[in-house]
Amino acid sequence: FAVSSLIFAQENYQPSKENLESREWFQDAKYGLFIHWGVYSILGDGEWVMNNQKIPVKQYERLPSFFNPIDFDAAEWVSMVKKAGMKYITITSKHHDGFAMFDSDVSEYDIVDKTPYGKDVIKMLKDECDKQGIKLFFYHSQLDWHHPDYFPRGGTGSGFTGRPQNGNWDNYIDYMNAQLTELLTNYGEIGGIWFDGMWDKKNADWRLAETYSLIHELQPGAMIGSNHHVKPYPGEDFQMFERDLPGENTMGFNQTNTISALPLEMCETMNGTWGFNLQDQNYKSVKRLIQTMVKASGYGANFLLNTGPMPNGEIQPENVDTLIKMGKWLEKYGETIYETRKGPIAPQDWGATTIAKDGTVYIHLLELKDENLLIPSLPEKINSATYFTGGEKVNYSETDYGILLNIPKEKQENYDTILTIKM
Ligand code: JFZ
């Protein structure tokens, strides 16, 4: 019943003019900051700590009284985002622990009512985003380990939370829709809603049709995406890939290799968890992250790179360092990423291609084993091929088998050797 009611009501979803404009903006933007920040950050053990350490609701409810991010400076966060070359932020308005990081009137379980800090950080961040020209999206968890009506039982967090055995599921969905209404009316224009957690109860009636039309009615330009790891449902405006390039499934999450015609986004962590982790120093290198971003661009997908700010409100210095380095790279090479679409040659082991609005093709050589490389032919004959850096002519020949490139060692760059192709 859940699925058929959804299809019935959403099948004919026609994105509004504003929504189509948002989709274009989104695809041009290419790069955003994902922020997982909540009362879980205090424990420094990732955002799943309530589930992983089996903390009952009653005990977890003490955490908000310790949340006092006195060093939080929204202006500093947003300036950093700009220096990093990012165009938008997606922040957790509520994660699986159910705690609202915004001022909610339908619950007391929120940052204003329950923490010594007492301020609406989402509002502070939104005001600063507006000032500095950054779009703000909300990650909102459908899964809720705190709400008593998150029922029927089963799924994650069931055995230990101390919640009642029975509940009114519709009551929970009403509550979620009421919070979404707050997020879409009290904070001005929002980039969109990034859902997550439906996978926890595959057979529940999520009343998606209702939730999605509510969002589109309140803000026609707001884009809906969901981390459900299956083909997009009607009513969604972009497709999400968690920690994998579109079509790949190295993490074992993605249950579809369908790449839809919707705008795409790939999200990735800097270390192993999304929320602040005190012990995990396993940071990905700048090289690896830049190359992932380039490959994502080669699929036409945005790159949403995560940081888990500390409980004091500061972004981990290691993360800032990486983000600023990536921003420096983008200052120089951003023309080959921003406002491009997927190029004529799909991403390969050696790299990816992007295409600018004027038809210029960029060949991104990420992995050069030696000086010669054969790549597939382009749809048209090459008019000119030059190095993006320096502008010298590239040595190449167009053969029946593809394009034979000769890239001398001294022309090869650290992360990405980029060729500018006019056809
Ligand atoms: C989800 C969240 O659980 C996680 O905390 C984080 O917010 C991330 C962006 O999204 O991650 C998932 C969701 C589903 C699965 C795995 C990770 N799954 O179904 O295996």
Residues whose N, C-alpha, C, O or C-beta is under 5 A from the ligand:
A	BS01	JFZ	E47 D196 W199 N227 F253 W274
